[in-house]
């Protein structure tokens, strides 16, 4: 999945010919009770229905023909034996042995707001954890991104209210390492250990971050988070978590806004000093388990400008107003 997420597949459409890279956005929510197949099956069906209700209109305008659709399922039994198949419907891919299930809508009408929609469900970390992922591309459709973002935020609220999430984020115009987060990568944490500790340490922070109930309580609750002034929106979730939106416009989530979010969430972030990703992970690095394959580019092909390069354990002891260093970024889009 790593090469897809960063090389033109799910989550990262490729550049338009002789033009700028198209916009794209990725929605992620992580849940930590996926070992129950009955619960997971019910969730997967409901989530797919909500995705279709809220997002399909962006790739299938009223009156337009249905876009092309591709479904893929990967199953793995208790012995580790796997098989890939092409279910006719999403519901047909939901089985007790389901490890991954994806749907993709493409070849959309020229009048559609978005150029493609990808939906992905994957179990990991001993199948106890599940990643729900949505990626939307806008190739050849400038101006569509702002129209879709409110629906994605609303979907995060709906699923967050229904599921008691362990973590979530909405990332705009940036590559991904899921199921690892960009903070995991900078800290050298594997996706598995990060997920297992997700109710002890917040896995990351992005333009939109879904914080689990245990960590919201440790931070003093939703009102205390609002009082920090770091967020444009703090929306409590039904089970005690919170949806945190840093800015109204994701393009404004940079520089001091990133630093403000980091300071507000520092008490629950994992300890350690983030570092720039090497072009090739050294032997034995946690990055090798978090990100299969070889990283390319500089710094490792990733924009780390939304990661504060400071140890969260010590930031509160720094002098007031002391400037925090951000990680290296990529060339402007």
Secondary structure, 3 states (H helix, E strand, C coil): CHHHHHHECCCCECECCCCCECCEEEEEEEECCCCCHHHHHHHHHHHHHHHHHHHHHHHCCCCCCCCEEEEEEEEECCCCCEEEECCCCHHHHCCCCEEEEEEEEECCCCCCCCCEEEEEEEEECCCCEEEEEEEEECCCCCCCHHHHHHHHHHHHHHHHHHHCCCEEEEEECCCCECCECHHHHHHCCCHHHHHHCCCCCECCCCCEEEECHHHHHHCCCHHHHHHCCCCCEEEECCCCCEEEECCCCHHHCCCHHHHHHHHHHHHHECCCCCCCCCCCCCCCCCHHHHCCCCCCCCCCCCCCCCCECCCCCCHHHCCCCCCCCECCCCCCC
